[in-house]
Amino acid sequence: MDTINLEELNFEAALRALEEVVDKLSNSANDLDEMLKLYAQGVQYLKHCQAKLGEAEAKIKILSEELPGKNSGDE
């Protein structure tokens, strides 16, 4: 299996790769060693996606706090 540089992947690419891993794991034709490698790779993609979502959430929170009227109690 090729080594993947997760840092170079954006969220969408990592999500597509994770979906491909899930599809391959669903195929019972894989041997146990291959399935374990795929599972480990899937975990890495999942963690990367979660980190990207966390970064996006933090940015949205910061930007939302800068909205006019945010601190005035008007909602």
N, C-alpha and C positions, 0 to 999 in steps of 0.2 A: 504494500500500500504506500502511496506517495505521501511524503511529509507535506503538510499544508501549513502555510503561514497565515494563521487566523487574523493577525493584525491587519493584513491587507484586504480582508473581506469586509464589505459593508453588511448591514443587517440582512438585506434581502438575499444576498449571495449565500450567507451563512445559513439562512433559513431554508433556501433551496437545497443546499448540501445536506442539511439535517433531514429534510424530507426524503432525499435520495437514500440516506442511510436507513431510515425507517422502512422504506420500500424494500431495500435489500435484506433487512432483518426479517421482514415478513415472508420472504422467500425461504422456505425450509430446505432448499437445495444447498445452502451454505453449510460448511462443516463448522464444528464447534470453535476451532481456533479463529477462523475467519469471522464468525459471529461475535466473538469476544473483541476482536480488533475493531469491528464495525461499531460495537456498543461503546467502546472507549472513545472512538472518533465522534460518535453521536453526542456523547457527554460533553466533549470539548466544544462542539458546535452549539449545543444548548447553553453552556456557560457563556460563550461569546455573545449569543443572541440576548441573553439576560443582561449582560453587561452593557450592550448597546442600548437596550431599552431603558436601563437605569440611567445611563448618560442622557438620553433624550428626555426622560422624566425630570431629571435635575435641571436641564436647560429650560424646559417648559415652566417649571416652578419659578425659576429666577426671572424669566420673562414675564410671567403672570404677576409677579410682585411689583414689576415696574409699570404695570398698567395704570393709567390715570384713574383716580377714584378708588383704587384698591384699598387704601388705608382709611378712607372716609367712612367706611361702613355701609356704603351703597352697594346693593347687589341686585 
